Amino acid sequence: MKRRDVGDLLLLAALWGGSFLFMRVAAPQFGAFPLMALRTGIGALVLLPFVVHASGGAELRANAGRIAWVGLLNSALPFVMFGYATQYLSAGYTSILNATTPFWGAVVAYLWLGERLGRWRVLGLAIGFGGVLVLVWGRVGTGGDANGLAILATLVATLCYGIASAATKKQLGNVSALTGAAGSQLFAALMLLPFAIASWPAQSPDRRAWSSAVLIGVLCTGLAYLIFFRLIDRVGSTRAISVTFLVPVFGMLWGALFLGEATTTRMFAGAATILAGTALTTGLLDPRRWLAGARAGAAPAGKPGARS
């Protein structure tokens, strides 16, 4: 990666890690549906002008049904799940569980798209699942920060992301990434709007909550998607998705700095285990290369002057 690509990767991780901070601040006052209707609506307002500039309006209209389906899976449902979860779980804890997204993506791709899972990817799935167990073992159902329903909601959200990834490959393969992202935010906002109106808080949220709601829409949705697409164009999707490894770092950092959240040994152990499993599952960590290098290094040297 070039220096500017590394900079974009770090900025994207900081923005997506910040989304858990903003949700933790705003969700208790807004509630899940109003906050996420605002997030998707603001995100759509940021992204749609770029679609219009790229003459993508016709593409959006022609694929509206499929884009709306992806918007339900990739934004509306998981965002609401996170909106619920962050009312009970810390920003750092939730960001760690979010790192299970590629884990679920590999499972869904195997079951739905028939993608092959080699032994190392299967091992990665097992390790990633073990990391989740490290985080939730003995804590589910105890209330407070370890609320069992909130943990389940977070895992449902990441499962939705995994399904959405497969759905995008299967149904939006010919749709530009920018059009798909902007359209998915637009349709997600329209889906959430009736529920947001019905559950709008009786007491108006304070300025801090409103600021967090606006920032999560502008920075963590609109701007973050633009950076993500730029990364995909320059370095490819495999390298771009490595941002998943950095999001929990920033999620825990922002939570500790701005909310005074505690970080525990269990959290670090769970994060390390989940990320190791995710690296194996996605192929970012490939032991076969190490083994091949070791075999090459152990092979007998050729005769002097011989050329390979």
ChimeraX commands (.cxc) that place a marker at each C-alpha (Angstrom):
marker #1 position 0.00,0.00,0.00 radius 0.5
marker #1 position 1.06,3.57,-0.66 radius 0.5
marker #1 position 1.22,6.07,2.18 radius 0.5
marker #1 position -2.06,7.75,1.17 radius 0.5
marker #1 position -3.81,4.35,1.13 radius 0.5
marker #1 position -2.57,3.58,4.64 radius 0.5
marker #1 position -3.82,7.02,5.68 radius 0.5
marker #1 position -7.25,6.32,4.19 radius 0.5
marker #1 position -7.34,2.94,5.91 radius 0.5
marker #1 position -6.58,4.48,9.30 radius 0.5
marker #1 position -9.08,7.30,8.75 radius 0.5
marker #1 position -11.80,4.82,7.77 radius 0.5
marker #1 position -11.10,2.68,10.84 radius 0.5
marker #1 position -11.23,5.78,13.04 radius 0.5
marker #1 position -14.57,6.82,11.52 radius 0.5
marker #1 position -16.17,3.39,11.80 radius 0.5
marker #1 position -14.74,2.95,15.29 radius 0.5
marker #1 position -16.24,6.35,16.13 radius 0.5
marker #1 position -19.69,5.17,15.08 radius 0.5
marker #1 position -19.88,3.03,18.23 radius 0.5
marker #1 position -18.99,6.06,20.34 radius 0.5
marker #1 position -21.72,8.16,18.71 radius 0.5
marker #1 position -24.28,5.37,19.02 radius 0.5
marker #1 position -23.43,4.90,22.67 radius 0.5
marker #1 position -24.09,8.61,23.28 radius 0.5
marker #1 position -27.20,9.06,21.12 radius 0.5
marker #1 position -29.04,5.72,21.24 radius 0.5
marker #1 position -30.21,5.94,24.89 radius 0.5
marker #1 position -31.92,9.27,24.17 radius 0.5
marker #1 position -33.21,8.70,20.64 radius 0.5
marker #1 position -33.92,4.98,20.68 radius 0.5
marker #1 position -32.86,2.58,17.94 radius 0.5
marker #1 position -35.36,3.43,15.18 radius 0.5
marker #1 position -35.21,7.25,15.30 radius 0.5
marker #1 position -31.41,7.31,15.51 radius 0.5
marker #1 position -30.90,4.91,12.63 radius 0.5
marker #1 position -33.49,6.65,10.46 radius 0.5
marker #1 position -31.46,9.81,10.97 radius 0.5
marker #1 position -28.19,8.01,10.27 radius 0.5
marker #1 position -29.34,6.47,7.00 radius 0.5
marker #1 position -31.20,9.58,5.90 radius 0.5
marker #1 position -28.20,11.86,6.49 radius 0.5
marker #1 position -25.88,9.30,4.89 radius 0.5
marker #1 position -28.10,9.23,1.79 radius 0.5
marker #1 position -28.08,13.03,1.59 radius 0.5
marker #1 position -24.27,12.98,1.63 radius 0.5
marker #1 position -23.94,10.24,-1.00 radius 0.5
marker #1 position -26.74,11.01,-3.48 radius 0.5
marker #1 position -25.15,14.17,-4.94 radius 0.5
marker #1 position -22.14,12.07,-5.94 radius 0.5
marker #1 position -24.47,9.59,-7.65 radius 0.5
marker #1 position -26.18,12.42,-9.55 radius 0.5
marker #1 position -22.80,13.86,-10.53 radius 0.5
marker #1 position -21.77,10.43,-11.87 radius 0.5
marker #1 position -25.07,10.16,-13.81 radius 0.5
marker #1 position -26.13,7.19,-11.72 radius 0.5
marker #1 position -29.78,8.15,-11.31 radius 0.5
marker #1 position -30.98,5.84,-14.08 radius 0.5
marker #1 position -28.97,2.97,-12.63 radius 0.5
marker #1 position -30.52,3.58,-9.22 radius 0.5
marker #1 position -34.08,3.56,-10.61 radius 0.5
marker #1 position -33.49,0.48,-12.76 radius 0.5
marker #1 position -32.21,-1.56,-9.80 radius 0.5
marker #1 position -34.38,-0.05,-7.06 radius 0.5
marker #1 position -35.89,-3.33,-5.86 radius 0.5
marker #1 position -32.58,-5.15,-5.50 radius 0.5
marker #1 position -30.87,-2.15,-3.92 radius 0.5
marker #1 position -33.73,-1.84,-1.42 radius 0.5
marker #1 position -33.29,-5.51,-0.45 radius 0.5
marker #1 position -29.59,-4.97,0.17 radius 0.5
marker #1 position -30.43,-1.78,2.08 radius 0.5
marker #1 position -32.66,-3.78,4.41 radius 0.5
marker #1 position -29.92,-6.34,5.09 radius 0.5
marker #1 position -26.89,-4.06,5.09 radius 0.5
marker #1 position -28.28,-0.99,6.86 radius 0.5
marker #1 position -31.83,-0.98,8.20 radius 0.5
marker #1 position -31.78,-4.23,10.18 radius 0.5
marker #1 position -28.16,-4.24,11.44 radius 0.5
marker #1 position -28.20,-0.54,12.29 radius 0.5
marker #1 position -31.31,-0.99,14.44 radius 0.5
marker #1 position -29.72,-3.99,16.14 radius 0.5
marker #1 position -26.66,-1.91,16.97 radius 0.5
marker #1 position -28.88,0.97,18.05 radius 0.5
marker #1 position -30.49,-1.35,20.57 radius 0.5
marker #1 position -27.24,-3.00,21.66 radius 0.5
marker #1 position -25.35,0.22,22.33 radius 0.5
marker #1 position -27.94,1.23,24.91 radius 0.5
marker #1 position -26.57,-1.57,27.09 radius 0.5
marker #1 position -23.06,-2.43,25.87 radius 0.5
marker #1 position -19.96,-0.24,25.86 radius 0.5
marker #1 position -18.70,1.20,22.58 radius 0.5
marker #1 position -15.49,-0.84,22.81 radius 0.5
marker #1 position -17.24,-4.11,23.57 radius 0.5
marker #1 position -19.70,-3.66,20.70 radius 0.5
marker #1 position -16.93,-2.76,18.25 radius 0.5
marker #1 position -15.12,-6.02,19.08 radius 0.5
marker #1 position -18.24,-8.08,18.36 radius 0.5
marker #1 position -18.62,-6.17,15.09 radius 0.5
marker #1 position -15.33,-7.77,14.00 radius 0.5
marker #1 position -17.22,-11.05,13.53 radius 0.5
marker #1 position -18.68,-9.65,10.27 radius 0.5
marker #1 position -16.17,-11.37,7.90 radius 0.5
marker #1 position -16.62,-14.54,9.97 radius 0.5
marker #1 position -20.35,-14.60,9.14 radius 0.5
marker #1 position -19.63,-13.49,5.57 radius 0.5
marker #1 position -17.54,-16.61,4.98 radius 0.5
marker #1 position -20.25,-18.88,6.44 radius 0.5
marker #1 position -22.99,-17.30,4.31 radius 0.5
marker #1 position -20.82,-17.41,1.16 radius 0.5
marker #1 position -20.26,-21.13,1.76 radius 0.5
marker #1 position -23.94,-21.91,2.37 radius 0.5
marker #1 position -25.47,-19.60,-0.24 radius 0.5
marker #1 position -22.86,-19.04,-2.92 radius 0.5
marker #1 position -21.11,-22.38,-2.64 radius 0.5
marker #1 position -17.70,-20.84,-2.01 radius 0.5
marker #1 position -15.18,-23.45,-0.90 radius 0.5
marker #1 position -13.93,-23.45,2.68 radius 0.5
marker #1 position -10.47,-24.98,3.00 radius 0.5
marker #1 position -9.12,-26.39,6.23 radius 0.5
marker #1 position -7.44,-23.13,7.22 radius 0.5
marker #1 position -10.65,-21.15,6.72 radius 0.5
marker #1 position -12.57,-23.72,8.77 radius 0.5
marker #1 position -9.94,-23.38,11.48 radius 0.5
marker #1 position -10.40,-19.61,11.29 radius 0.5
marker #1 position -14.15,-19.98,11.78 radius 0.5
marker #1 position -13.57,-22.14,14.84 radius 0.5
marker #1 position -11.05,-19.67,16.29 radius 0.5
marker #1 position -13.37,-16.72,15.62 radius 0.5
marker #1 position -16.25,-18.50,17.31 radius 0.5
marker #1 position -13.97,-19.20,20.24 radius 0.5
marker #1 position -13.23,-15.49,20.48 radius 0.5
marker #1 position -16.94,-14.73,20.75 radius 0.5
marker #1 position -17.21,-17.30,23.53 radius 0.5
marker #1 position -14.32,-15.62,25.35 radius 0.5
marker #1 position -16.26,-12.35,25.30 radius 0.5
marker #1 position -19.67,-13.65,26.32 radius 0.5
marker #1 position -18.84,-16.64,28.53 radius 0.5
marker #1 position -20.35,-16.20,31.97 radius 0.5
marker #1 position -21.70,-12.77,31.09 radius 0.5
marker #1 position -24.84,-13.39,29.04 radius 0.5
marker #1 position -27.97,-12.71,30.98 radius 0.5
marker #1 position -26.26,-11.00,33.90 radius 0.5
marker #1 position -27.69,-7.59,32.95 radius 0.5
marker #1 position -26.01,-4.22,32.64 radius 0.5
marker #1 position -23.02,-4.10,30.35 radius 0.5
marker #1 position -23.29,-7.79,29.57 radius 0.5
marker #1 position -26.97,-7.82,28.68 radius 0.5
marker #1 position -27.59,-11.07,26.80 radius 0.5
marker #1 position -30.17,-9.65,24.37 radius 0.5
marker #1 position -27.82,-6.81,23.46 radius 0.5
marker #1 position -25.00,-9.26,22.67 radius 0.5
marker #1 position -27.42,-11.35,20.61 radius 0.5
marker #1 position -28.59,-8.23,18.75 radius 0.5
marker #1 position -24.98,-7.38,17.88 radius 0.5
marker #1 position -24.36,-10.87,16.49 radius 0.5
marker #1 position -27.61,-10.69,14.50 radius 0.5
marker #1 position -26.38,-7.40,13.06 radius 0.5
marker #1 position -23.06,-8.89,11.93 radius 0.5
marker #1 position -24.90,-11.89,10.50 radius 0.5
marker #1 position -27.03,-9.43,8.49 radius 0.5
marker #1 position -23.81,-7.86,7.18 radius 0.5
marker #1 position -22.60,-11.31,6.13 radius 0.5
marker #1 position -25.87,-12.04,4.28 radius 0.5
marker #1 position -25.78,-8.58,2.71 radius 0.5
marker #1 position -22.27,-9.21,1.41 radius 0.5
marker #1 position -23.42,-12.34,-0.39 radius 0.5
marker #1 position -26.59,-10.62,-1.62 radius 0.5
marker #1 position -24.55,-7.77,-3.02 radius 0.5
marker #1 position -22.30,-10.16,-4.94 radius 0.5
marker #1 position -25.28,-12.13,-6.23 radius 0.5
marker #1 position -27.75,-9.34,-7.04 radius 0.5
marker #1 position -25.78,-6.11,-7.47 radius 0.5
marker #1 position -22.78,-7.35,-9.38 radius 0.5
marker #1 position -23.48,-4.98,-12.28 radius 0.5
marker #1 position -24.39,-1.96,-10.12 radius 0.5
marker #1 position -21.68,0.55,-9.24 radius 0.5
marker #1 position -20.62,0.49,-5.60 radius 0.5
marker #1 position -21.46,4.18,-5.12 radius 0.5
marker #1 position -24.98,3.81,-6.51 radius 0.5
marker #1 position -25.57,0.71,-4.42 radius 0.5
marker #1 position -24.38,2.37,-1.22 radius 0.5
marker #1 position -26.32,5.61,-1.72 radius 0.5
marker #1 position -29.45,3.75,-2.76 radius 0.5
marker #1 position -29.23,1.31,0.13 radius 0.5
marker #1 position -29.04,4.23,2.59 radius 0.5
marker #1 position -31.98,5.96,0.92 radius 0.5
marker #1 position -34.23,2.90,0.98 radius 0.5
marker #1 position -33.16,1.98,4.50 radius 0.5
marker #1 position -34.15,5.48,5.65 radius 0.5
marker #1 position -37.56,5.12,3.99 radius 0.5
marker #1 position -38.08,1.72,5.62 radius 0.5
marker #1 position -37.17,3.03,9.07 radius 0.5
marker #1 position -39.11,6.31,8.81 radius 0.5
marker #1 position -42.55,4.99,9.95 radius 0.5
marker #1 position -41.00,3.20,12.95 radius 0.5
marker #1 position -38.96,6.29,13.79 radius 0.5
marker #1 position -42.06,8.49,13.79 radius 0.5
marker #1 position -43.98,5.99,15.91 radius 0.5
marker #1 position -41.19,5.71,18.50 radius 0.5
marker #1 position -39.87,9.26,18.49 radius 0.5
marker #1 position -38.82,10.14,22.07 radius 0.5
marker #1 position -41.30,12.19,24.09 radius 0.5
marker #1 position -38.45,14.19,25.61 radius 0.5
marker #1 position -36.25,15.94,23.06 radius 0.5
marker #1 position -32.66,14.60,23.00 radius 0.5
marker #1 position -30.02,17.04,24.19 radius 0.5
marker #1 position -27.45,18.83,22.03 radius 0.5
marker #1 position -24.80,16.15,22.61 radius 0.5
marker #1 position -27.12,13.42,21.36 radius 0.5
marker #1 position -28.14,15.48,18.32 radius 0.5
marker #1 position -24.50,16.20,17.49 radius 0.5
marker #1 position -23.71,12.49,17.71 radius 0.5
marker #1 position -26.65,11.63,15.43 radius 0.5
marker #1 position -25.52,14.14,12.79 radius 0.5
marker #1 position -21.87,13.06,13.01 radius 0.5
marker #1 position -22.67,9.38,12.64 radius 0.5
marker #1 position -24.64,10.17,9.49 radius 0.5
marker #1 position -22.18,12.59,7.89 radius 0.5
marker #1 position -18.83,11.12,8.98 radius 0.5
marker #1 position -19.41,7.44,9.81 radius 0.5
marker #1 position -21.84,6.75,6.95 radius 0.5
marker #1 position -21.55,9.23,4.08 radius 0.5
marker #1 position -17.84,10.13,4.25 radius 0.5
marker #1 position -16.81,6.64,5.37 radius 0.5
marker #1 position -18.46,5.00,2.35 radius 0.5
marker #1 position -16.72,7.41,-0.02 radius 0.5
marker #1 position -13.34,6.58,1.54 radius 0.5
marker #1 position -14.11,2.86,1.44 radius 0.5
marker #1 position -14.94,2.96,-2.29 radius 0.5
marker #1 position -11.77,4.94,-2.97 radius 0.5
marker #1 position -9.77,2.28,-1.15 radius 0.5
marker #1 position -11.42,-0.54,-3.10 radius 0.5
marker #1 position -10.60,1.20,-6.37 radius 0.5
marker #1 position -6.94,1.69,-5.42 radius 0.5
marker #1 position -5.99,-1.42,-3.42 radius 0.5
marker #1 position -8.78,-3.95,-4.01 radius 0.5
marker #1 position -11.54,-5.30,-1.79 radius 0.5
marker #1 position -9.36,-7.82,0.11 radius 0.5
marker #1 position -6.98,-5.19,1.38 radius 0.5
marker #1 position -9.76,-2.66,1.96 radius 0.5
marker #1 position -11.68,-5.09,4.17 radius 0.5
marker #1 position -8.64,-5.33,6.43 radius 0.5
marker #1 position -10.07,-2.19,8.05 radius 0.5
marker #1 position -12.11,-4.67,10.10 radius 0.5
marker #1 position -8.98,-5.41,12.13 radius 0.5
marker #1 position -8.53,-1.77,13.10 radius 0.5
marker #1 position -12.13,-0.80,13.95 radius 0.5
marker #1 position -12.12,-2.46,17.42 radius 0.5
marker #1 position -8.87,-0.66,18.26 radius 0.5
marker #1 position -10.48,2.71,17.60 radius 0.5
marker #1 position -13.79,1.63,19.13 radius 0.5
marker #1 position -12.07,0.84,22.42 radius 0.5
marker #1 position -9.83,3.93,22.16 radius 0.5
marker #1 position -12.68,6.40,21.61 radius 0.5
marker #1 position -14.78,4.74,24.32 radius 0.5
marker #1 position -11.95,4.99,26.82 radius 0.5
marker #1 position -10.97,8.56,25.90 radius 0.5
marker #1 position -14.40,10.19,25.64 radius 0.5
marker #1 position -16.68,7.99,27.76 radius 0.5
marker #1 position -14.24,6.69,30.36 radius 0.5
marker #1 position -15.00,3.08,29.44 radius 0.5
marker #1 position -12.85,0.42,31.05 radius 0.5
marker #1 position -10.93,-2.09,28.93 radius 0.5
marker #1 position -10.44,-5.55,30.40 radius 0.5
marker #1 position -8.13,-8.46,29.77 radius 0.5
marker #1 position -11.13,-10.47,28.57 radius 0.5
marker #1 position -11.89,-7.81,25.95 radius 0.5
marker #1 position -8.33,-7.81,24.62 radius 0.5
marker #1 position -8.20,-11.62,24.60 radius 0.5
marker #1 position -11.54,-11.86,22.82 radius 0.5
marker #1 position -10.56,-9.19,20.28 radius 0.5
marker #1 position -7.23,-10.89,19.51 radius 0.5
marker #1 position -8.91,-14.30,19.09 radius 0.5
marker #1 position -11.70,-12.98,16.86 radius 0.5
marker #1 position -9.28,-11.05,14.67 radius 0.5
marker #1 position -6.93,-14.04,14.32 radius 0.5
marker #1 position -9.86,-16.22,13.28 radius 0.5
marker #1 position -11.10,-13.55,10.88 radius 0.5
marker #1 position -7.64,-13.26,9.29 radius 0.5
marker #1 position -7.60,-17.01,8.60 radius 0.5
marker #1 position -11.21,-17.06,7.41 radius 0.5
marker #1 position -10.77,-14.22,4.93 radius 0.5
marker #1 position -7.39,-15.42,3.68 radius 0.5
marker #1 position -5.55,-12.32,4.88 radius 0.5
marker #1 position -3.49,-14.69,7.01 radius 0.5
marker #1 position -2.46,-17.68,4.90 radius 0.5
marker #1 position -0.27,-20.30,6.64 radius 0.5
marker #1 position 0.25,-22.03,3.28 radius 0.5
marker #1 position 2.59,-19.23,2.25 radius 0.5
marker #1 position 4.63,-19.75,5.40 radius 0.5
marker #1 position 4.80,-23.49,4.81 radius 0.5
marker #1 position 5.78,-23.00,1.18 radius 0.5
marker #1 position 8.50,-20.56,2.22 radius 0.5
marker #1 position 9.78,-22.97,4.85 radius 0.5
marker #1 position 9.93,-25.82,2.34 radius 0.5
marker #1 position 11.73,-23.60,-0.17 radius 0.5
marker #1 position 14.24,-22.57,2.48 radius 0.5
marker #1 position 14.84,-26.18,3.47 radius 0.5
marker #1 position 15.32,-27.39,-0.13 radius 0.5
marker #1 position 18.91,-28.35,-1.13 radius 0.5
marker #1 position 20.85,-25.49,-2.69 radius 0.5
marker #1 position 21.60,-25.74,-6.38 radius 0.5
marker #1 position 25.09,-26.17,-7.85 radius 0.5
marker #1 position 27.33,-23.09,-7.95 radius 0.5
marker #1 position 26.58,-21.03,-11.02 radius 0.5
marker #1 position 23.22,-22.74,-11.60 radius 0.5
marker #1 position 20.30,-20.39,-12.39 radius 0.5
marker #1 position 16.79,-20.86,-11.15 radius 0.5
marker link #1:1,2 radius 0.2
marker link #1:2,3 radius 0.2
marker link #1:3,4 radius 0.2
marker link #1:4,5 radius 0.2
marker link #1:5,6 radius 0.2
marker link #1:6,7 radius 0.2
marker link #1:7,8 radius 0.2
marker link #1:8,9 radius 0.2
marker link #1:9,10 radius 0.2
marker link #1:10,11 radius 0.2
marker link #1:11,12 radius 0.2
marker link #1:12,13 radius 0.2
marker link #1:13,14 radius 0.2
marker link #1:14,15 radius 0.2
marker link #1:15,16 radius 0.2
marker link #1:16,17 radius 0.2
marker link #1:17,18 radius 0.2
marker link #1:18,19 radius 0.2
marker link #1:19,20 radius 0.2
marker link #1:20,21 radius 0.2
marker link #1:21,22 radius 0.2
marker link #1:22,23 radius 0.2
marker link #1:23,24 radius 0.2
marker link #1:24,25 radius 0.2
marker link #1:25,26 radius 0.2
marker link #1:26,27 radius 0.2
marker link #1:27,28 radius 0.2
marker link #1:28,29 radius 0.2
marker link #1:29,30 radius 0.2
marker link #1:30,31 radius 0.2
marker link #1:31,32 radius 0.2
marker link #1:32,33 radius 0.2
marker link #1:33,34 radius 0.2
marker link #1:34,35 radius 0.2
marker link #1:35,36 radius 0.2
marker link #1:36,37 radius 0.2
marker link #1:37,38 radius 0.2
marker link #1:38,39 radius 0.2
marker link #1:39,40 radius 0.2
marker link #1:40,41 radius 0.2
marker link #1:41,42 radius 0.2
marker link #1:42,43 radius 0.2
marker link #1:43,44 radius 0.2
marker link #1:44,45 radius 0.2
marker link #1:45,46 radius 0.2
marker link #1:46,47 radius 0.2
marker link #1:47,48 radius 0.2
marker link #1:48,49 radius 0.2
marker link #1:49,50 radius 0.2
marker link #1:50,51 radius 0.2
marker link #1:51,52 radius 0.2
marker link #1:52,53 radius 0.2
marker link #1:53,54 radius 0.2
marker link #1:54,55 radius 0.2
marker link #1:55,56 radius 0.2
marker link #1:56,57 radius 0.2
marker link #1:57,58 radius 0.2
marker link #1:58,59 radius 0.2
marker link #1:59,60 radius 0.2
marker link #1:60,61 radius 0.2
marker link #1:61,62 radius 0.2
marker link #1:62,63 radius 0.2
marker link #1:63,64 radius 0.2
marker link #1:64,65 radius 0.2
marker link #1:65,66 radius 0.2
marker link #1:66,67 radius 0.2
marker link #1:67,68 radius 0.2
marker link #1:68,69 radius 0.2
marker link #1:69,70 radius 0.2
marker link #1:70,71 radius 0.2
marker link #1:71,72 radius 0.2
marker link #1:72,73 radius 0.2
marker link #1:73,74 radius 0.2
marker link #1:74,75 radius 0.2
marker link #1:75,76 radius 0.2
marker link #1:76,77 radius 0.2
marker link #1:77,78 radius 0.2
marker link #1:78,79 radius 0.2
marker link #1:79,80 radius 0.2
marker link #1:80,81 radius 0.2
marker link #1:81,82 radius 0.2
marker link #1:82,83 radius 0.2
marker link #1:83,84 radius 0.2
marker link #1:84,85 radius 0.2
marker link #1:85,86 radius 0.2
marker link #1:86,87 radius 0.2
marker link #1:87,88 radius 0.2
marker link #1:88,89 radius 0.2
marker link #1:89,90 radius 0.2
marker link #1:90,91 radius 0.2
marker link #1:91,92 radius 0.2
marker link #1:92,93 radius 0.2
marker link #1:93,94 radius 0.2
marker link #1:94,95 radius 0.2
marker link #1:95,96 radius 0.2
marker link #1:96,97 radius 0.2
marker link #1:97,98 radius 0.2
marker link #1:98,99 radius 0.2
marker link #1:99,100 radius 0.2
marker link #1:100,101 radius 0.2
marker link #1:101,102 radius 0.2
marker link #1:102,103 radius 0.2
marker link #1:103,104 radius 0.2
marker link #1:104,105 radius 0.2
marker link #1:105,106 radius 0.2
marker link #1:106,107 radius 0.2
marker link #1:107,108 radius 0.2
marker link #1:108,109 radius 0.2
marker link #1:109,110 radius 0.2
marker link #1:110,111 radius 0.2
marker link #1:111,112 radius 0.2
marker link #1:112,113 radius 0.2
marker link #1:113,114 radius 0.2
marker link #1:114,115 radius 0.2
marker link #1:115,116 radius 0.2
marker link #1:116,117 radius 0.2
marker link #1:117,118 radius 0.2
marker link #1:118,119 radius 0.2
marker link #1:119,120 radius 0.2
marker link #1:120,121 radius 0.2
marker link #1:121,122 radius 0.2
marker link #1:122,123 radius 0.2
marker link #1:123,124 radius 0.2
marker link #1:124,125 radius 0.2
marker link #1:125,126 radius 0.2
marker link #1:126,127 radius 0.2
marker link #1:127,128 radius 0.2
marker link #1:128,129 radius 0.2
marker link #1:129,130 radius 0.2
marker link #1:130,131 radius 0.2
marker link #1:131,132 radius 0.2
marker link #1:132,133 radius 0.2
marker link #1:133,134 radius 0.2
marker link #1:134,135 radius 0.2
marker link #1:135,136 radius 0.2
marker link #1:136,137 radius 0.2
marker link #1:137,138 radius 0.2
marker link #1:138,139 radius 0.2
marker link #1:139,140 radius 0.2
marker link #1:140,141 radius 0.2
marker link #1:141,142 radius 0.2
marker link #1:142,143 radius 0.2
marker link #1:143,144 radius 0.2
marker link #1:144,145 radius 0.2
marker link #1:145,146 radius 0.2
marker link #1:146,147 radius 0.2
marker link #1:147,148 radius 0.2
marker link #1:148,149 radius 0.2
marker link #1:149,150 radius 0.2
marker link #1:150,151 radius 0.2
marker link #1:151,152 radius 0.2
marker link #1:152,153 radius 0.2
marker link #1:153,154 radius 0.2
marker link #1:154,155 radius 0.2
marker link #1:155,156 radius 0.2
marker link #1:156,157 radius 0.2
marker link #1:157,158 radius 0.2
marker link #1:158,159 radius 0.2
marker link #1:159,160 radius 0.2
marker link #1:160,161 radius 0.2
marker link #1:161,162 radius 0.2
marker link #1:162,163 radius 0.2
marker link #1:163,164 radius 0.2
marker link #1:164,165 radius 0.2
marker link #1:165,166 radius 0.2
marker link #1:166,167 radius 0.2
marker link #1:167,168 radius 0.2
marker link #1:168,169 radius 0.2
marker link #1:169,170 radius 0.2
marker link #1:170,171 radius 0.2
marker link #1:171,172 radius 0.2
marker link #1:172,173 radius 0.2
marker link #1:173,174 radius 0.2
marker link #1:174,175 radius 0.2
marker link #1:175,176 radius 0.2
marker link #1:176,177 radius 0.2
marker link #1:177,178 radius 0.2
marker link #1:178,179 radius 0.2
marker link #1:179,180 radius 0.2
marker link #1:180,181 radius 0.2
marker link #1:181,182 radius 0.2
marker link #1:182,183 radius 0.2
marker link #1:183,184 radius 0.2
marker link #1:184,185 radius 0.2
marker link #1:185,186 radius 0.2
marker link #1:186,187 radius 0.2
marker link #1:187,188 radius 0.2
marker link #1:188,189 radius 0.2
marker link #1:189,190 radius 0.2
marker link #1:190,191 radius 0.2
marker link #1:191,192 radius 0.2
marker link #1:192,193 radius 0.2
marker link #1:193,194 radius 0.2
marker link #1:194,195 radius 0.2
marker link #1:195,196 radius 0.2
marker link #1:196,197 radius 0.2
marker link #1:197,198 radius 0.2
marker link #1:198,199 radius 0.2
marker link #1:199,200 radius 0.2
marker link #1:200,201 radius 0.2
marker link #1:201,202 radius 0.2
marker link #1:202,203 radius 0.2
marker link #1:203,204 radius 0.2
marker link #1:204,205 radius 0.2
marker link #1:205,206 radius 0.2
marker link #1:206,207 radius 0.2
marker link #1:207,208 radius 0.2
marker link #1:208,209 radius 0.2
marker link #1:209,210 radius 0.2
marker link #1:210,211 radius 0.2
marker link #1:211,212 radius 0.2
marker link #1:212,213 radius 0.2
marker link #1:213,214 radius 0.2
marker link #1:214,215 radius 0.2
marker link #1:215,216 radius 0.2
marker link #1:216,217 radius 0.2
marker link #1:217,218 radius 0.2
marker link #1:218,219 radius 0.2
marker link #1:219,220 radius 0.2
marker link #1:220,221 radius 0.2
marker link #1:221,222 radius 0.2
marker link #1:222,223 radius 0.2
marker link #1:223,224 radius 0.2
marker link #1:224,225 radius 0.2
marker link #1:225,226 radius 0.2
marker link #1:226,227 radius 0.2
marker link #1:227,228 radius 0.2
marker link #1:228,229 radius 0.2
marker link #1:229,230 radius 0.2
marker link #1:230,231 radius 0.2
marker link #1:231,232 radius 0.2
marker link #1:232,233 radius 0.2
marker link #1:233,234 radius 0.2
marker link #1:234,235 radius 0.2
marker link #1:235,236 radius 0.2
marker link #1:236,237 radius 0.2
marker link #1:237,238 radius 0.2
marker link #1:238,239 radius 0.2
marker link #1:239,240 radius 0.2
marker link #1:240,241 radius 0.2
marker link #1:241,242 radius 0.2
marker link #1:242,243 radius 0.2
marker link #1:243,244 radius 0.2
marker link #1:244,245 radius 0.2
marker link #1:245,246 radius 0.2
marker link #1:246,247 radius 0.2
marker link #1:247,248 radius 0.2
marker link #1:248,249 radius 0.2
marker link #1:249,250 radius 0.2
marker link #1:250,251 radius 0.2
marker link #1:251,252 radius 0.2
marker link #1:252,253 radius 0.2
marker link #1:253,254 radius 0.2
marker link #1:254,255 radius 0.2
marker link #1:255,256 radius 0.2
marker link #1:256,257 radius 0.2
marker link #1:257,258 radius 0.2
marker link #1:258,259 radius 0.2
marker link #1:259,260 radius 0.2
marker link #1:260,261 radius 0.2
marker link #1:261,262 radius 0.2
marker link #1:262,263 radius 0.2
marker link #1:263,264 radius 0.2
marker link #1:264,265 radius 0.2
marker link #1:265,266 radius 0.2
marker link #1:266,267 radius 0.2
marker link #1:267,268 radius 0.2
marker link #1:268,269 radius 0.2
marker link #1:269,270 radius 0.2
marker link #1:270,271 radius 0.2
marker link #1:271,272 radius 0.2
marker link #1:272,273 radius 0.2
marker link #1:273,274 radius 0.2
marker link #1:274,275 radius 0.2
marker link #1:275,276 radius 0.2
marker link #1:276,277 radius 0.2
marker link #1:277,278 radius 0.2
marker link #1:278,279 radius 0.2
marker link #1:279,280 radius 0.2
marker link #1:280,281 radius 0.2
marker link #1:281,282 radius 0.2
marker link #1:282,283 radius 0.2
marker link #1:283,284 radius 0.2
marker link #1:284,285 radius 0.2
marker link #1:285,286 radius 0.2
marker link #1:286,287 radius 0.2
marker link #1:287,288 radius 0.2
marker link #1:288,289 radius 0.2
marker link #1:289,290 radius 0.2
marker link #1:290,291 radius 0.2
marker link #1:291,292 radius 0.2
marker link #1:292,293 radius 0.2
marker link #1:293,294 radius 0.2
marker link #1:294,295 radius 0.2
marker link #1:295,296 radius 0.2
marker link #1:296,297 radius 0.2
marker link #1:297,298 radius 0.2
marker link #1:298,299 radius 0.2
marker link #1:299,300 radius 0.2
marker link #1:300,301 radius 0.2
marker link #1:301,302 radius 0.2
marker link #1:302,303 radius 0.2
marker link #1:303,304 radius 0.2
marker link #1:304,305 radius 0.2
marker link #1:305,306 radius 0.2
marker link #1:306,307 radius 0.2
marker link #1:307,308 radius 0.2
view
